[in-house]
Amino acid sequence: MPVLNAPKQYVLASNASATGTGVKWPGGPGTFSAEATFGGGTITLQVQTATGTWIAVGSDTTLTAAGIAGFILPNGSNIRALIATATAVWAFATPMT
């Protein structure tokens, strides 16, 4: 049975080995989750600044193993998963409603 009113899940990487393009975040709290073949690599949730620079959301959102971390960002933030060395990466951002 489907879950009614389930929050939208934003796919940041789908079986990827390279950093993808950004997606617009609806604002508020969310979770960042990722799993991959890490092999010493990392996956970092990034947000784009007004000048176009990509920066880490926080130290908790840099993963070195499969995991999940919370974050809060304003409406309209452009986010992405920065992939460094890891392969077969699956990464998601999910609003907490």
PEDAGI-V425304 format. One record per backbone hydrogen bond with DSSP energy under -0.5 kcal/mol. CO is the residue of the C=O (numbers start at 1). NH is the residue of the N-H. E is the energy in kcal/mol with one decimal. If there is no record, write none. Layout:
# PEDAGI-V425304
co = [CO;CO]
nh = [NH;NH]
e = [E;E]
This chain:
# PEDAGI-V425304
co = [2;3;8;8;9;10;10;13;16;23;25;28;29;30;31;32;33;34;35;36;37;38;42;43;44;45;46;47;49;53;55;58;59;61;61;63;67;69;71;73;74;77;77;78;79;80;80;81;81;82;82;83;84;84;87;89;89;90;91;91;92;93;94;95]
nh = [4;6;10;95;11;12;93;91;89;79;76;73;96;71;94;69;92;67;90;38;87;41;84;63;82;57;80;55;52;49;47;61;62;45;63;43;34;32;30;28;77;25;79;48;23;46;82;20;83;44;84;85;42;86;37;15;16;35;12;13;33;10;31;97]
e = [-0.5;-1.0;-0.5;-1.0;-0.6;-0.6;-2.2;-1.9;-3.2;-2.9;-2.5;-1.6;-2.3;-2.1;-2.5;-2.3;-2.7;-2.0;-2.7;-0.9;-2.4;-2.7;-2.7;-3.1;-3.4;-2.4;-1.7;-2.5;-1.7;-3.2;-2.6;-1.2;-1.2;-2.4;-0.6;-1.9;-2.0;-3.3;-2.6;-2.7;-1.6;-3.4;-0.6;-2.3;-2.4;-2.9;-0.6;-0.7;-0.6;-2.3;-0.6;-0.5;-2.1;-0.8;-2.9;-0.7;-2.3;-2.2;-2.8;-1.6;-2.5;-3.3;-2.3;-0.8]
